[in-house]
Amino acid sequence: MPAAMQFGLMMRAQFPAGDDMQARFRELAEQARLADALGYASITNGMHYSSAPWQDLQQMPFLCRIMAEAPHVRINFGLVLLSLHKPLDVAEQIATADVLSGGKVIFGAALGYRDVEFLAFGTTQKERVKRFELTRRQSGRRSASAAGITSASARASCPF
């Protein structure tokens, strides 16, 4: 028998400059509670940096707080811009979020496309595939220790 279709909610968490971010967060938390009560399967939030003139709630703290509001839904980190981050950092943050959620994390990854983000992280779009592949290999498992990542191995194998 085929699996039943599931529905998820994408929460953008990006608002115009000058907007009341605490009020917007309260509204998003209310939406998360409603999605949970209605039986939604997941809540997703994307990742962007340097979004001026917009203001954005950052993915990791936002979704970790939302998981407390909606304890029955899966939390989708979709998409993490792997080419901007260090493998050990991504692995440990996602593994910690998975523990906090009771094993309900969905991890999605992307290359990224905005020059302003690459510049902010001291890299370029030319390097993104190499960085993405290295970070994906080292952080795409349930935990940093399961992936064999230690502080020393991350420094030795990570050229950025």
MOWO-V519262 format. One record per residue. N is the residue number from 0. NEAR is the number of other C-alpha atoms within 10 Angstrom. Layout:
N	NEAR
N	NEAR
This chain:
0	3
1	4
2	5
3	6
4	6
5	9
6	11
7	17
8	18
9	12
10	16
11	14
12	18
13	17
14	17
15	13
16	13
17	9
18	12
19	10
20	17
21	9
22	10
23	15
24	15
25	11
26	12
27	18
28	20
29	15
30	18
31	24
32	19
33	14
34	21
35	22
36	13
37	9
38	14
39	18
40	16
41	23
42	26
43	20
44	22
45	23
46	19
47	17
48	16
49	13
50	15
51	10
52	10
53	12
54	17
55	20
56	20
57	15
58	21
59	17
60	10
61	17
62	23
63	16
64	12
65	21
66	25
67	14
68	19
69	24
70	16
71	19
72	24
73	22
74	27
75	22
76	21
77	18
78	19
79	23
80	22
81	23
82	26
83	25
84	15
85	20
86	25
87	23
88	15
89	21
90	23
91	18
92	15
93	23
94	22
95	18
96	20
97	20
98	14
99	14
100	20
101	13
102	14
103	18
104	24
105	16
106	18
107	15
108	18
109	18
110	18
111	20
112	12
113	14
114	11
115	13
116	19
117	19
118	13
119	12
120	12
121	10
122	16
123	17
124	17
125	9
126	13
127	20
128	15
129	13
130	22
131	22
132	14
133	18
134	25
135	18
136	11
137	23
138	27
139	18
140	17
141	18
142	21
143	23
144	14
145	11
146	15
147	13
148	19
149	12
150	10
151	9
152	11
153	17
154	14
155	9
156	12
157	15
158	10
159	11
